[in-house]
Amino acid sequence: MLSLGSGAVLNYFESRPQIDAFFKDKVGQEQIDDLEKRLIDTGRISKIKFISKDEALKIYKERNKDDPSLTELVTAEILPPSFQISTKAVTDQATIASTLEGEDIVDKVIFREDLVKTLTSWTNAIRNGGLVMVIFLIITSVLITLIVISLNISLHKDEIETMRLVGATEGYIRTPFVLEGVFYGFIAAFFATFVVWLGIYWLTPFLQKFLSDVPIFPIDQMIFVYLLLGEITAGIVIGALGSYIATRKYLRV
């Protein structure tokens, strides 16, 4: 869920205009169109919008409508045309900004480099940390299942020995314990998914306020259904694996 959430936040910022490129005065439209084509041809651009002088004036007046003193002397002629650019990946922003800075027709490039670096580092840390935690918990789950099943086997060693004496196969002896591990994984999946759902439900008001501009909430409830199905599959596999290892080790003795 952390990975999905961080990915959604990253995708939101990637879809916003991230680079503003302001052109010099008296730049021809052909030059602007040529630069736009070359930028699109890089394959790094997801969206590019040309802002004319008149559109720039409308945007300026809208942003400063509460302070008429800032707009009464401003005309379209003194505002430069510009590009608003979104890249397909956050890591592409530095490359595109560097390309724009090297263009003669571009007067100024505004690139929120600090925000990009911070966002990327946080996202990568969450994803990498989540991966390490998942691997750690999988190993822990297998070991716990192995220990529990091994203890259960030791409590039934007399029955197992009797079954061996009457000719029971290893598969016949092993099956109840493997099913027990599967049952543990199945129950754990429901419990884990419920805890995650409850935690997100409890944190939603805070997260909605903190991420007010990011359209993540309300979360589609189908996500928890998919999460439950994934947890059940993982739980069954982990439970069966731990049980199989435990029984295989005992039946070899």
N, C-alpha and C positions, 0 to 999 in steps of 0.2 A: 504493500500500500504506500510505503514511503517512496518507493521507486516510481510508482504511477503518479503520485502527487507531485514529486519533483519534476518528473517529465512533463506534466501538464503545465506547471509554472514556467518551465524552460520554453515549451512550445508557445505559450502565450507571449513571452517577451520576444521570441524569435519572429512572431507574426506582426509585432508592432514596428512602426518606422524607427529604425535604429541609427540611421546615418542621415544627416542633413548636409547637402552640398549646395552652397550658394555660388551663383555664377557672377562673373564680372559684368560691368555695364557694357551695353552694345554688343553682346554676344548673339550671333545669328542662330536662328532656329535650326538650320541645317547642322551646325556644329553640335547643338544640344541633342538632336536626333541621332547623330553619328555616335556620340558618347553613350547614349542610352542603348543603342544596338550593341556596342562593344561590351558594355557591362552585362547585358543579357546573355551574350555569347559566352561569357565566362562560366555559365551554368551555376553560379553561386547566388543569383538573385531570385527571390521568391516574389517580390513586388517592388515596382518602381513607379513613383508618381511625380509628374512635373507640376510644379506650383508656379503659375504665372505671377506677374506683378499685381494684377487685379485680384487674383485669389489670395496672394500674400496680404494685401490690404484688408480683405474681408476677414482673414484669420486674425490679423493684428487687432482689428476693431472688436472682434468678438472676444478676444482674450482680455482686452482693456476697456470693455464696455462700462465698467463701474467707475472708471476714472476718465471723464471726457477730456481733461486737460492733456492726456497722453495721445489723443487721437485727432484733435481738431486741426493740428498743423501737419499731420502726416498724409502724404499722397502716395499714389501707386508708383510714381516715378522714382521715388527715393528708396523703394524696397526692391531688393534683388530677386530675380526668379531663382528657383531652387529645385533640387530633387529630394524627395523623401524615399529612402531605400530600406527595404527589409531583405535580409539574407536568409538562405535556407537553413543555415546553421550558425550558431553564435560564433564559432571559431572562424567563420568566413568574414566577419565584420572588419577585422584588422586589415585583411588583404584588400578588401574593397575600399576602405578608407585610405589606405596607402596609394592605391591606384588613382583615386580621385585627387589626392594632394599633388600628384605628379602631372595633372592636366593643366594646361595654360589657361583654359577658359574658366577654371574653378578658382574662386576667390578665397573661400573658406570652407572647411569641412568640420562639422561638429560630430564627434564620435564619442559615445559614452563608454570609454575604455575601462574605467574603474568598475562600473556597474557590470559590464560583461565579464571581467575577470572574477569579480566576487560571485556572480551568479553561477558561472561555470565551475568554479572551485567548490562551491557549496553543493551543487548538483552532483558533481563527480564524487565528492566525499560521502554523500548520502548513499549513492548507488554502490560505491565500493564497500562502504561500511556495511550496507545491507547484505551484499553478497557474502562478505566474510562471516557475518552473523548467521546467515542461512546455512552456510557450510558447517559452521560450528554446531548449530542446533541439530542439523541432520546427523552428524557424528554422535552427538550426545544422545539423541533419540534412539539411534541404533544400539548404543552401548547400554542404555537403560533397559530397552526391550530385551536385550541379550541377558542382562543380569536377572531381570524378573522371570523370564522364561526358564533360565537355568535353575533358579531357586524352586520354581514350580516343578521342574523335571526331577530335582533331587527329592522333593516330597512324594513323588510318585515312582521312585526308582524300583520299588518292589513290584508294582503293577507292570512296569515296563519290562522288568526281568522275566516276569511270568509270561507276558506276551511273546517275548523272544523265545522262551522255551517251547511254546506251543506253535511256533513257526510264523509269527506275525512279521510282515516285511517292514523295512525301515520306513517306507512311505506311509504305511498304515499307522505306525507308532508316531511318526512325525506330524501327521496331518492335524490332530487336535491342538497341538502346540502352535503350529503355524496359523491356524484359524484364530487362536487366542491372540496372537500378535496382530493379526488383521483387525480383530475386534477392538484392540487397544487403539490402533491407528484410526479406525473409523470414529470412535467416540472422541478421541483427541481432536479430530478435524472439526467436529461440531462445536466442541468447547472453545477451540482457538478462534474459529470464525466468529462465534458469539462475542468473545472478549474483544476482538478487533472492531466489530460492529458497535458494541457498547462504548468503546473508547472513542471512536470517531463521532458517534452520536453526542457524546458528552463534550467533545472538543469543538464541535461544529460552530457554535456561537462565537467562540474566540477566533477560530480560523477564518470564519466569514468576515469578521472585523479586520483581522490582520491582513487577509488577502482580498480586500474589498474590490479591487479592480480586476482580479483574476477570476474568470468564470468557471470555477471548479464546483462550487456548491449551488444547489443541492446535488449530492452524489447520487447517480443512478443506482437504484437498489439491485439491479441485475449484476452490478460489479461484485456484490457480496455473494450472489448465487454462483458466479464463475469462480470466485475465491473459494467457496465451500467445495465445489467440485474438484478444484485443484488440490485443496487440502486433503480431501478424502482420498484422491488418487495417491498423493505423496504419503499420507498416513498408512494406507494399505501396503504400499511398497516397502516403506521403512519398517512397519510392524512385521511383515512377512520375512523381510531380509534378516532382521534381528533374531526372529524365531528360528529361521532356517540355520543360521550360524550356530545358535545355541544347541539345537537338536543334533546338528551334524557333528559338533564337537563331542557331545555326550555319547552318541551312538557309535562313535569310533573307539571309545574307551572299552 
